[in-house]
Amino acid sequence: MDGQNNMVPGARRNEDIALDLMKYVADTTGVARPATSSTGFSGSSAAKPEEHVGQLLELYGRCLKAVGGNSPQKEAPRY
């Protein structure tokens, strides 16, 4: 908690910015939104809640990396 006392008023942490970015991207693109029923053929069955959570966590990791924070998952180095 001592690290937060040194923050400039109005400054935001990378995690907070990444969370807001994730919410925006998920809302605009429909990531992890349940499939709606439609007339006609359906190519795949409805995704399970675990898959929705996985998609959101992956998206959050990408957003955190984009804003310069540390990703919660360690990626293997690419050679």
DRENDO-387383 format. One line per 3 residues: their letters; for each residue x, y, z of N, C-alpha, C. Coordinates in steps of 0.05 Angstrom, whole numbers, plus 5000, padded with zeros to 4 digits. Example, Ala and Ser with C-alpha at 12.3 -4.5 7.8 and 13.67 -1.06 7.14 Angstrom:
BEGIN
AS	5264:4886:5156:5246:4910:5156:5264:4934:5156 ~ 5257:4955:5142:5273:4979:5143:5258:5001:5157
END
This chain:
BEGIN
MDG	5016:4976:5000:5000:5000:5000:5017:5025:5000 ~ 5042:5023:5010:5059:5047:5010:5065:5058:4982 ~ 5066:5039:4962:5071:5048:4935:5049:5066:4924
QNN	5025:5062:4933:5003:5078:4923:5003:5106:4935 ~ 5016:5110:4958:5017:5136:4970:5034:5155:4954 ~ 5053:5144:4938:5071:5161:4923:5060:5169:4895
MVP	5036:5160:4889:5024:5165:4863:5014:5194:4861 ~ 5016:5205:4837:5006:5232:4832:4976:5230:4831 ~ 4962:5249:4843:4933:5249:4842:4923:5249:4813
GAR	4904:5231:4807:4894:5229:4780:4909:5209:4763 ~ 4932:5199:4772:4946:5179:4757:4932:5152:4760 ~ 4933:5137:4738:4920:5111:4739:4941:5089:4735
RNE	4936:5066:4746:4954:5043:4743:4949:5031:4716 ~ 4969:5018:4705:4967:5004:4679:4945:4983:4680 ~ 4942:4969:4703:4921:4949:4706:4893:4960:4703
DIA	4889:4984:4714:4863:4997:4712:4857:5006:4683 ~ 4878:5016:4669:4874:5025:4642:4869:5000:4624 ~ 4884:4978:4629:4880:4954:4613:4852:4943:4618
LDL	4842:4944:4642:4815:4934:4648:4794:4951:4632 ~ 4797:4977:4632:4778:4994:4618:4780:4988:4588 ~ 4804:4984:4578:4808:4978:4549:4795:4951:4543
MKY	4798:4931:4560:4786:4905:4556:4756:4907:4555 ~ 4744:4923:4573:4715:4926:4574:4706:4939:4547 ~ 4720:4959:4538:4712:4973:4514:4714:4954:4490
VAD	4736:4939:4487:4739:4921:4465:4719:4899:4466 ~ 4714:4888:4489:4695:4866:4492:4667:4875:4485 ~ 4659:4899:4494:4633:4909:4488:4629:4915:4458
TTG	4650:4926:4446:4647:4935:4418:4649:4911:4399 ~ 4665:4891:4405:4668:4869:4387:4651:4845:4394 ~ 4640:4844:4418:4623:4821:4425:4639:4797:4435
VAR	4664:4802:4442:4680:4780:4453:4667:4768:4478 ~ 4665:4742:4479:4654:4728:4502:4624:4733:4506 ~ 4611:4744:4486:4583:4748:4488:4569:4722:4480
PAT	4549:4713:4494:4535:4689:4487:4524:4690:4459 ~ 4524:4668:4445:4514:4667:4418:4484:4670:4418 ~ 4473:4686:4400:4445:4689:4398:4434:4669:4378
SST	4410:4660:4383:4398:4641:4364:4389:4656:4339 ~ 4392:4642:4317:4384:4654:4292:4370:4633:4275 ~ 4356:4642:4255:4343:4624:4237:4363:4613:4218
GFS	4362:4587:4213:4380:4575:4194:4400:4557:4208 ~ 4421:4551:4195:4440:4532:4205:4460:4546:4224 ~ 4469:4532:4244:4488:4542:4263:4514:4526:4260
GSS	4536:4540:4256:4561:4526:4252:4573:4514:4277 ~ 4567:4525:4300:4578:4514:4324:4558:4516:4347 ~ 4563:4501:4367:4545:4502:4390:4553:4526:4408
AAK	4536:4533:4426:4541:4555:4444:4566:4550:4461 ~ 4581:4570:4465:4606:4567:4481:4599:4564:4511 ~ 4615:4550:4524:4612:4545:4553:4621:4570:4568
PEE	4611:4575:4592:4620:4598:4608:4651:4598:4613 ~ 4663:4574:4615:4692:4573:4619:4707:4584:4595 ~ 4695:4579:4571:4708:4590:4547:4706:4620:4546
HVG	4683:4631:4555:4679:4660:4556:4700:4672:4575 ~ 4704:4660:4598:4723:4670:4617:4751:4669:4606 ~ 4757:4647:4593:4784:4645:4580:4789:4666:4559
QLL	4768:4672:4543:4771:4694:4523:4776:4721:4536 ~ 4761:4726:4558:4764:4752:4571:4791:4754:4584 ~ 4801:4733:4597:4828:4734:4609:4849:4737:4588
ELY	4847:4724:4566:4866:4728:4544:4866:4756:4534 ~ 4842:4767:4531:4839:4795:4522:4851:4814:4542 ~ 4847:4810:4568:4858:4827:4588:4889:4826:4587
GRC	4900:4802:4584:4929:4800:4582:4940:4815:4558 ~ 4926:4814:4536:4935:4829:4512:4932:4859:4517 ~ 4911:4868:4530:4907:4896:4536:4929:4906:4555
LKA	4935:4890:4575:4955:4898:4595:4982:4900:4581 ~ 4988:4882:4563:5013:4883:4548:5014:4908:4531 ~ 4991:4915:4519:4990:4939:4501:4994:4965:4516
VGG	4986:4967:4541:4989:4991:4556:5016:4992:4571 ~ 5032:4971:4568:5059:4972:4579:5061:4959:4606 ~ 5041:4944:4615:5042:4930:4640:5053:4902:4637
NSP	5055:4888:4658:5064:4860:4657:5040:4842:4652 ~ 5044:4825:4632:5022:4806:4626:5021:4785:4648 ~ 4996:4776:4656:4994:4757:4677:5004:4730:4669
QKE	5006:4724:4643:5016:4699:4633:5043:4703:4621 ~ 5061:4685:4627:5088:4686:4616:5087:4673:4588 ~ 5095:4687:4568:5096:4676:4541:5124:4665:4536
APR	5125:4644:4520:5150:4632:4512:5164:4652:4493 ~ 5190:4655:4495:5204:4673:4477:5202:4663:4448 ~ 5199:4681:4430:5198:4674:4401:5225:4679:4389
Y	5235:4659:4376:5261:4661:4363:5259:4665:4334
END
